[in-house]
Amino acid sequence: MTLPTLLVVHDQGSAGPLRVLSSARGLGRVVFLCEPRHPAVAAELGQVAGHAEVVDITGLDDAEVCRLAAGLSPDGIVTFSEHRLRLTAAVAAHCGLRFHSPEVTDALTDKFRQRQALAGVQDTACVLLRHPDDCAGALARVGTPAVLKPRHGAGSVDTCLVGSPAECRDRLAEFTEDTPGDFVLEEYLPGDPGLTPPGWGDYVSVESLVVDGEPRTVTVTGKPPLAPPFRETGHILPAPVPAALAADVVELEQRALRALGIRHGVTHTEVKLTADGPRIIEVNGRLGGNVAEITQRRMGYDMVGAALRLALGLPVTAPEPLRPGREAGPVAFQYMLIPPADPVSPGPLSLIESLADLPGVDLVDVRAPDSHHAGWRRGTLGAIGVIYGTAGSHTQLAELLRQLQTRAELYWYGATSAPAVRSGAA
C-alpha cells in the first residue's frame, strides 16, 4: 500500500524529527521542508540521517516554497514550530491542504491581532508599540504594571513587566537595538493567591485537538512557578487545580478557539487564574513545548501522532481527560533549569547531575551553560536542561520541587557541594 505524503515544515519547536518519524510509522511518508544547515535544526536532522527525506528550502521565499511543495503532491502538512506557522499556512492554502488559514494564522502569531479577535471573549487592554516615544501614552491606556512583549514571538523572549514610562522606554530601546520590530504593551493579569498556593504557578495550559471547528480537550496542564520575569519552568500533569476551576478554564479556552476561527489542528492555550476567573494569556496554534513528552508519559497519549493524523484527515480521538485536583496521583512533572535573572558563576555541573539521586526523579538531561543561555532575555530558550520525574501526589511533588529548586540555586550561585539526599521526599 502506498502511504500518503505528509509535509513537515521543520524548525526549532515542540517535536524533533526522530519523534515525528516514530509517530508517523504506518501513517504516512514524511518529507521535512527545512533549512538543514541551520544550527537550530542541523543536530536534530543528524539523529535521523539516512532515515528521513529532507527538502532544502534555504533562501527560498514563500511563493517558491509553495511551488516546490506542490510538486511533491502532498496529502497533508503540519509544523511544530511557532516560527514556521505562517509559511505552513501559505503552503497549505496553495496546495489545498488542511491547516490554519492564513487569516487565522495571522491572529495566532500576532499578539496584537489576537487580542482584537478575542475582544468578544475577553477584554484585555493591549496597545501596539513601534517607538519608545509611544510608551507614555500606551501605559496611560493599559495601566501599570504592564507586560511588554514582542508582537511576534514565543518562549517569553524579551518579555518583562514595566511600571513606568521611563522603564518602558528603556526596555523597548534595549530590545529593539539589534533587532527592530513591533512590540505590544498588555494589561497585567495578576494571579489569585487563593487559587494557587505557594509552590505552584498561577496559570495553566490547555492542550486541545480541533476537528472541523470543534475543540476536543486532551488535558489541562499545571505549572511550577515562573522564573522572573516570565520564564516558564515546566509542566505538571494532572494540574493541581479543583475540577470546577479546570472546567471553567476549558470553557473559556473553547470560546477563544471558536472566536479565533480555528478549524483544524493542535492548540496550546495559556490561561491565568485570577480573582476575576480564568483569563486568556495567549492561544498558540501548535503543540506546546515539551507537552508531547508529558502527555505520553502520564496519559499514554501521543499528541505528535494526533497532529499527524489531523493533518492527513484521519480519524482522531482525544483521550479520557485526567481527573484534576491537588491530590490526584500519580503526578508527572518536568522541571526546566532556568538561569537566574542576575549574573551568576555556576558551580560544578555534577551538582545538577546529582539531582537524579532524588526519589521521584527519573531523568536529568542537562548541558553546561554557554553564551546561548545567558541572560533572562532568552526566555525559556535559556534553559540548560530538563528534569523528568513522577511523584505519588501533588503534596509529595511540592516537596520534591522545593528540593530541586534549592539544589539548583546551589549550582547557579557557585556552591561546590550539595546536601545529602533526604530519603522519602517523594
C-alpha positions, 0 to 999 in steps of 0.5 A, a space after each residue: 500500500 502506498 502511504 500518503 505524503 505528509 509535509 513537515 515544515 521543520 524548525 526549532 519547536 515542540 517535536 524533533 524529527 526522530 519523534 515525528 518519524 516514530 509517530 508517523 510509522 504506518 501513517 504516512 511518508 514524511 518529507 521535512 521542508 527545512 533549512 538543514 544547515 541551520 544550527 537550530 535544526 542541523 543536530 536534530 536532522 543528524 539523529 535521523 540521517 539516512 532515515 528521513 527525506 529532507 527538502 532544502 528550502 534555504 533562501 527560498 521565499 514563500 511563493 517558491 516554497 509553495 511551488 516546490 511543495 506542490 510538486 511533491 503532491 502532498 496529502 497533508 502538512 503540519 509544523 511544530 514550530 511557532 516560527 514556521 506557522 505562517 509559511 505552513 499556512 501559505 503552503 497549505 492554502 496553495 496546495 489545498 491542504 488542511 491547516 490554519 488559514 492564513 487569516 487565522 494564522 495571522 491572529 495566532 502569531 500576532 499578539 496584537 491581532 489576537 487580542 482584537 479577535 478575542 475582544 468578544 471573549 475577553 477584554 484585555 487592554 493591549 496597545 501596539 508599540 513601534 517607538 519608545 516615544 509611544 510608551 507614555 501614552 500606551 501605559 496611560 491606556 493599559 495601566 501599570 504594571 504592564 507586560 511588554 512583549 514582542 508582537 511576534 514571538 514565543 518562549 517569553 523572549 524579551 518579555 518583562 513587566 514595566 511600571 513606568 514610562 521611563 522603564 518602558 522606554 528603556 526596555 523597548 530601546 534595549 530590545 529593539 537595538 539589534 533587532 527592530 520590530 513591533 512590540 505590544 504593551 498588555 494589561 497585567 493579569 495578576 494571579 489569585 493567591 487563593 487559587 494557587 498556593 505557594 509552590 505552584 504557578 498561577 496559570 495553566 495550559 490547555 492542550 486541545 485537538 480541533 476537528 472541523 471547528 470543534 475543540 476536543 480537550 486532551 488535558 489541562 496542564 499545571 505549572 511550577 512557578 515562573 522564573 522572573 520575569 516570565 520564564 516558564 519552568 515546566 509542566 505538571 500533569 494532572 494540574 493541581 487545580 479543583 475540577 470546577 476551576 479546570 472546567 471553567 478554564 476549558 470553557 473559556 479556552 473553547 470560546 477563544 478557539 471558536 472566536 479565533 476561527 480555528 478549524 483544524 489542528 493542535 492548540 496550546 492555550 495559556 490561561 491565568 487564574 485570577 480573582 476575576 476567573 480564568 483569563 486568556 494569556 495567549 492561544 498558540 496554534 501548535 503543540 506546546 513545548 515539551 507537552 508531547 513528552 508529558 502527555 505520553 508519559 502520564 496519559 499514554 497519549 501521543 499528541 505528535 501522532 494526533 497532529 499527524 493524523 489531523 493533518 492527513 484527515 484521519 480519524 482522531 480521538 482525544 483521550 479520557 481527560 485526567 481527573 484534576 485536583 491537588 491530590 490526584 496521583 500519580 503526578 508527572 512533572 518536568 522541571 526546566 533549569 532556568 538561569 537566574 535573572 542576575 549574573 551568576 558563576 555556576 558551580 560544578 555541573 555534577 551538582 545538577 547531575 546529582 539531582 537524579 539521586 532524588 526519589 521521584 526523579 527519573 531523568 536529568 538531561 542537562 548541558 553546561 551553560 554557554 553564551 546561548 543561555 545567558 541572560 533572562 532575555 532568552 526566555 525559556 530558550 535559556 534553559 540548560 536542561 530538563 528534569 523528568 520525574 513522577 511523584 505519588 501526589 501533588 503534596 509529595 511533588 511540592 516537596 520534591 520541587 522545593 528540593 530541586 529548586 534549592 539544589 539548583 540555586 546551589 549550582 547557579 550561585 557557585 556552591 561546590 557541594 550539595 546536601 545529602 539526599 533526604 530519603 522519602 521526599 517523594 
